């Protein structure tokens, strides 16, 4: 009987977070995930940048006391425009780069404004096998400004903050180890001058964004596809 009680799914056991409640063993996971007042949970504003984790019983207090920080995060989020580049058949892309057949691939153009009819017109370049002074072990990434329809009324040079993120395709977002790097375009004014007709700016980026070894170390490539997210935020200076 004692052995049975030690394994029985219906047997009450104390909450692992010590909330003073006893719960049937089979419902412990549900209790800690959805009910326990002592469980640490993420702020509901996590998606806009709040990284706080507090006990469930303290969440109301957190939301009431952090109204301004949450509003500030929301304002920044509204100023961010996000572009995700889905790169398929990557093994062939890398093969061509290593063979010198096609050193660079380019994303479709996108605008920094959500309406896609106003703002800076941008494009991402990737060198899958960067060989400029390196030993062909890295994937590099760059952002360039293209000639756009509204350039005449935009401030120049382009000074936005740009975040490049290689997305880890783990199914559980908590287990993802994305690779992110930040570019402060305002620190490179000559690289982001207004492009002239049928031209692009020099652009700027990172020749050592991620190594080939790391690229294949986790689920950055799944079904021969990788995802690169580019976030363009407020001005960096």
Buried (B, 14 or more C-beta within 10 A) or exposed (E): EEEEEEEBEEEEBEBBBEBEBEBBBEBBEEBBEEBBBBBEBBBEBEEBBBEBEBBBEBBEEBBEEBEEBBEEBBEEBEBBBBBEBEBEEBEEBBBBBBEEEEBEBEBEBBBBBEEEEBBBBBBBBBBBBBBEEEEEEBBBBBBBBBBBEEBEEBEBBBBBBBBBBBBBBBEEEEEBEBBEBEBBBBEBEEBBBBBEEEEBBBBBBBBEBBEBEBBEEBBBBBEEEBBBBBBBBEEBE
